[in-house]
Every structure is written in C-alpha cells, then in structure tokens.
C-alpha cells in the first residue's frame, strides 16, 4: 500500500498564501511518480487543480491559473503546491496523486479553509 502524506493545509485569509507538500513514504518513493494535486469542496466532485504531465508540462485549472504553482523535486521525491492570492472558493480538501505500476494512489487529503 503506497502511502502519500500531504502537509501544509490549514486556515488562511483571502489574499494570503499557503504551501502544500506531498511526500511518499520512503519505501514507496522509488516505485511511484508524483503527478498532481486535486481538491474536493463540500458537495462537489473532486477536481483537478494542477498536474505535471509526461515530459514535465504543467497544467492548471482555469480557476487557479496565475495564482497556484505546482513543482516537483525528483531528487527528494516531493511535490509542492504554492497557493497565492487565495480566495474563499479555494476552500476544499486537497489531495496529491501519484501513479505506479499498480495504478493511481491518493493521499489522505489536507484541509484548506480560506476566510473572506
């Protein structure tokens, strides 16, 4: 069972910044590829926030373009999401996603709550 751990969520204010980090357990780090961040707001479906495609191309949801930045450190096997100019509508549980030989894996999620 691949374990992904998200950190960095919490409470923030509109216009502020938060940084999320995803780290796989050490035993899994060599068998998977961290590929992106997704989020799920109450009553809504999980949606893509930002992903790193094959070849390293970055794709963002329209709602976060210009405000969020995804990055991945392949040497350290971590993936981050820098979130700036946060809005109340960014409130959601954020999940990191990885892929491996057996399929896709998700972290347990980290709550981000933005107040106006």
PyMOL commands that set and color helices and strands:
alter all, ss='L'
color gray80, all
select helices_A, chain A and resi 88-90
alter helices_A, ss='H'
color red, helices_A
select strands_A, chain A and resi 4-7+10-13+18-24+32-40+47-52+58-60+68-73+78-83+92-100+103-106+110-115
alter strands_A, ss='S'
color yellow, strands_A
deselect
rebuild
show_as cartoon
